[in-house]
Amino acid sequence: MKTLTTLMKIRKENNYSTQDMANLLNISKTFYWQIEKGKRKLSYEMAFKISLIFNKKPDSIFFDDFKIN
């Protein structure tokens, strides 16, 4: 699995820590870190919840990290 670089970039631009994101998503910090590092599969539901935090569409955050070259 691939590191979600766009997600990490947007999180940092918005001054959220991994703990902040975990709290907002009601998951553990470890679980969130694993999503961001690509060590845990990202469900559509979780992608949608994350996109709501940043007021963006899921594709604008995740598409570049998952598109096939």
C-alpha positions in Angstrom: 0.0 0.0 0.0 1.1 3.6 -0.6 1.6 6.5 1.7 -1.2 9.0 1.4 1.0 12.0 0.8 -1.9 14.3 -0.2 -3.7 13.5 3.0 -0.6 14.1 5.1 0.0 17.4 3.3 -3.5 18.7 3.8 -3.5 17.6 7.5 -0.3 19.6 8.1 -1.5 22.6 6.2 -4.6 22.7 8.5 -2.4 22.3 11.6 -3.9 19.0 12.7 -1.9 16.4 14.4 -2.5 12.7 13.9 -4.1 12.7 17.4 -6.4 15.6 16.4 -7.5 13.6 13.3 -8.0 10.5 15.3 -10.1 12.4 17.8 -12.3 13.9 15.1 -12.7 10.5 13.4 -13.3 8.7 16.7 -10.5 6.2 16.1 -7.1 5.6 17.7 -4.1 7.6 16.8 -2.4 4.4 15.7 -5.3 3.5 13.4 -5.2 7.0 11.8 -1.4 6.8 11.4 -1.7 3.4 9.7 -4.2 4.9 7.2 -1.9 7.8 6.4 1.1 5.5 6.0 -0.8 3.1 3.8 -0.5 0.3 6.4 -4.2 0.0 6.8 -6.8 -0.1 4.0 -8.9 3.0 3.6 -12.6 2.4 3.4 -14.8 4.7 1.4 -16.7 5.6 4.6 -13.5 6.7 6.3 -12.3 8.6 3.2 -15.6 10.4 3.2 -15.4 11.3 6.9 -11.8 12.6 6.4 -13.0 14.7 3.4 -15.7 16.3 5.5 -13.1 17.5 8.0 -11.3 19.4 5.3 -14.5 20.4 3.4 -13.3 18.7 0.3 -14.4 15.9 -2.0 -12.8 12.5 -1.4 -11.3 12.5 -4.9 -9.5 15.8 -4.3 -7.6 14.2 -1.4 -7.2 10.6 -2.4 -7.3 10.4 -6.2 -3.7 11.2 -7.0 -2.5 8.7 -4.4 -4.5 5.9 -5.9 -4.6 6.5 -9.7 -2.9 4.1 -12.0 0.0 5.5 -14.0 
